[in-house]
Each structure stands twice: as structure tokens, then as C-alpha cells.
Amino acid sequence: MSAFRLTAEYKPTGDQPQAIAQLIDGLKKGEREQTLLGVTGSGKTYSMANIIANRNVPTLVLAHNKTLAAQLFSEFKEFFPDNEVHYFVSYFDYYQPEAYIASSDTYIEKDSKINEEIDRL
């Protein structure tokens, strides 16, 4: 695996250096759940890119909607032009896997709703 090489015309500023250092320190200590808070345009994605480059390990980034997923993909492609960056969007708007609840002998069938617009692609 090649090293993650962050490409940016600027350096972390303001609160970013401290936030990046704290998150990296938390990862080194094994903290699995951390939160990076910031207003729109404060450089959260750039901060994440710095952490990814520092840690140099394959990274999974989750987004709560398709628009943000596409935006993150685009920005990470710019930050890491020499590395592989991919994104996946499910074509399901809703998915409930089948389940069995033994205590009540209840079987729940699989249920899903496919996003027709994405499915046409």
C-alpha cells in the first residue's frame, strides 16, 4: 500500500492543529468513537484528510446522505490525487433484513424499497 500523500495549498490553521492532534492522540489510545465538530466551511474534511495522511491506514468514511457522500468523495480525490478514493451509494432507500426472534417465535420478512432513480443508472 502506498503512503497517503495529502495535497493541499494550505496548512491547518486556527483550531485545526489542536483538533487534529487530539483526534490522532485519541486514535493512538484506542478511542474508537470521537467527534469532530465545526460549522459549515470550517475545514472538517481537510482536518479528516490530515488525520488520514498521518495515520496512513485505509479509511472508511460514512455519510448520512448521498449528497454529502459525493461531496466528500470529490474533496478527498483532490486531497489524495495519488491514492485510491472510492465511494459507494446504496440503491436502497430502505432495507430491513429478515430476522427471527426466538423468544416470541416471530419471523420478520425482509423488506426494502429501491430508489428508482439510482436503479435506472
C-alpha positions, 0 to 999 in steps of 0.5 A: 500500500502506498503512503497517503500523500495529502495535497493541499495549498494550505496548512491547518490553521486556527483550531485545526492543529489542536483538533487534529492532534487530539483526534490522532492522540485519541486514535493512538489510545484506542478511542474508537468513537470521537467527534469532530465538530465545526460549522459549515466551511470550517475545514472538517474534511481537510482536518479528516484528510490530515488525520488520514495522511498521518495515520496512513491506514485505509479509511472508511468514511460514512455519510448520512446522505448521498449528497454529502457522500459525493461531496466528500468523495470529490474533496478527498480525490483532490486531497489524495490525487495519488491514492485510491478514493472510492465511494459507494451509494446504496440503491436502497432507500430502505432495507430491513433484513429478515430476522427471527426472534426466538423468544416470541417465535416471530419471523420478520420478512425482509423488506426494502424499497429501491430508489428508482432513480439510482436503479435506472443508472 
